């Protein structure tokens, strides 16, 4: 499975910003009954991040719980990365590949719009 979408926010080439891949449902739930997003009740066992296109750098990453726009996501359903660099005008593609608790492989590709402020 692969999903590609733009992150809600972009970044200035001179800034360092955090971006989060969400693998559960957008309301923070993770069950087969609620739809559960890509995980559908499973959890993230491991992950890798790859810059597929663009000149951004993933400086660090984590799998910590996070709250975005008032919605809380548990640590085993999200991956957050801290990104720097990029060239003004580019769209950088970063892929997050997770292995789930049932050994499924799921990819999400996030597109970061790099624009000078």
Residue, then its C-alpha position, 0 to 999 in steps of 0.5 A: x500500500x502506498x499513499x502520497x499527500x502534501x503535508x498541511x504546512x511547508x517550510x522555508x529553506x532556512x528553517x527546521x520543521x517537524x512533520x508527522x506521518x499519521x498511520x491511524x485514522x485522522x481522528x486518532x482512533x486505531x481499531x478495525x471498527x473505526x476504520x483505523x486508517x492504514x493500521x486498522x488496529x495494528x501498531x507500528x513495529x519499525x520504520x524507515x525514512x527516505x528522501x526520494x526527491x528533493x534536497x531536504x535533510x531528515x535531521x532526526x526522527x521519533x515515534x512519540x505521541x503527538x497532538x496535532x490540531x487538537x487530536x491526540x495520536x499514540x506513539x505506536x501510530x505515528x512517526x515524526x521527523x525533523x527536516x531542514x534544508x531544501x531549495x526554494x520552489x521545490x517539492x520534496x518527497x519523503x517516504x515513511x515505510x513502516x512494518x506493522x505488528x502483523x508484519x505488513x509493510x505500509x508506505x506513506x510519501x509526504x510532500x513538503x513544499x519548500x518556499x522562501x518566506 
